[in-house]
Amino acid sequence: MMQDGQVRARPITHGLLVAELAERIAGRPRDAWTRVAVDGPPPARPEILADSLVDPLRALGREVLRVSARDFLRPASLRFEFGRSDPDVFYDDWLDVGGLIREVLGPLEPGRTGKVLPSLWDSAADRATRAPYVTVPPGGTLVLDGALLLGRGLPFDLTVHLALSPATLARRTGEDERWTLPAYERYEREARPSSAADVVVRMDDPRHPALVVRP
């Protein structure tokens, strides 16, 4: 396990970060799918980095499917069974982990079909999205964004964690979402995303991200 003194953060622009990640992903075997997670709390805006990877990967010859974890939340009757602001339920039960594996990540295992359901549940309307299945060709890349993704046994091939200090996360979380902060504290304790992820980017200043470099 890395100690604090053994890591450093290299300042990096958003464009260079995207380019480095795209090159790393495109360098993986072309006869297999690559499942990429961009993990981070909402104030870190993981969807922006995930979206930014699409065109560079396609330019490097990789087909890309973009999926968001927010389209795989469980129905409201399950999410809000114990109230609308329980941080432990938010952490443990909001994400339909089984559905995400069954419909997205599992079909991209070696030897499987590559037939993926890009969205399952519209949480705003609280109903199934009725999205059609799509087939990701061999060598294609899945880029999934979301929060609290690590430490759940989700089978990713590359994980990127966008890290915020507790103070920054608290400052940038809206008043109506502050009840989620204990869930992110628990995530840091239990999943230790900054140690578990393959790539860690510090996002305390979104204009000046810093790539964590491990020896």
JOPE-V464427 format. One record per residue. RES is the residue in one letter. D_FIRST is the distance of its C-alpha to the first C-alpha in Angstrom with 2 decimals. Layout:
BEGIN
res->{RES/RES}
d_first->{D_FIRST/D_FIRST}
END
This chain:
BEGIN
res->{M/M/Q/D/G/Q/V/R/A/R/P/I/T/H/G/L/L/V/A/E/L/A/E/R/I/A/G/R/P/R/D/A/W/T/R/V/A/V/D/G/P/P/P/A/R/P/E/I/L/A/D/S/L/V/D/P/L/R/A/L/G/R/E/V/L/R/V/S/A/R/D/F/L/R/P/A/S/L/R/F/E/F/G/R/S/D/P/D/V/F/Y/D/D/W/L/D/V/G/G/L/I/R/E/V/L/G/P/L/E/P/G/R/T/G/K/V/L/P/S/L/W/D/S/A/A/D/R/A/T/R/A/P/Y/V/T/V/P/P/G/G/T/L/V/L/D/G/A/L/L/L/G/R/G/L/P/F/D/L/T/V/H/L/A/L/S/P/A/T/L/A/R/R/T/G/E/D/E/R/W/T/L/P/A/Y/E/R/Y/E/R/E/A/R/P/S/S/A/A/D/V/V/V/R/M/D/D/P/R/H/P/A/L/V/V/R/P}
d_first->{0.00/3.77/6.49/9.78/11.58/9.82/10.95/14.59/16.88/19.81/22.94/24.34/27.43/27.60/29.67/27.38/24.36/26.54/27.72/24.33/23.15/26.54/26.44/23.07/24.42/27.80/26.35/25.33/27.92/31.19/32.25/29.56/28.70/25.59/24.36/22.67/21.43/21.72/20.25/21.07/23.35/27.01/27.24/24.71/27.25/25.14/28.51/29.50/26.72/27.29/31.02/30.61/29.02/32.08/34.64/32.50/31.32/34.94/36.03/33.68/35.41/33.14/34.67/32.74/32.90/31.72/30.94/29.96/28.33/31.04/33.53/31.91/32.19/34.05/37.69/38.55/39.99/36.56/34.51/36.97/37.97/36.72/37.55/36.50/33.93/31.71/28.05/26.85/29.26/28.18/24.55/25.45/28.78/29.75/28.18/29.98/27.00/29.44/31.74/29.11/28.01/31.64/33.17/30.62/27.49/29.06/32.03/29.77/28.27/29.59/33.18/33.79/36.40/34.64/36.89/35.07/36.25/35.07/35.76/36.63/37.46/38.99/37.71/40.29/43.19/41.51/42.66/41.60/41.45/43.42/41.58/42.54/40.18/39.22/38.30/35.44/36.46/34.24/31.92/31.95/29.08/28.38/26.99/26.23/25.62/24.92/23.02/20.64/20.22/16.65/15.80/19.44/19.43/21.19/21.29/20.41/20.09/18.55/17.10/17.57/16.69/19.03/17.58/19.99/19.69/21.25/24.32/24.85/24.49/27.00/29.34/29.45/29.85/33.53/35.28/35.93/32.25/30.85/30.85/27.82/25.59/24.51/23.32/20.97/19.75/19.13/17.37/14.84/14.38/14.52/13.45/10.87/12.35/10.80/7.40/9.61/12.26/13.04/14.73/14.52/17.73/18.53/22.01/23.22/26.14/27.08/29.33/26.60/23.32/20.37/18.01/14.40/13.80/10.56/11.38}
END
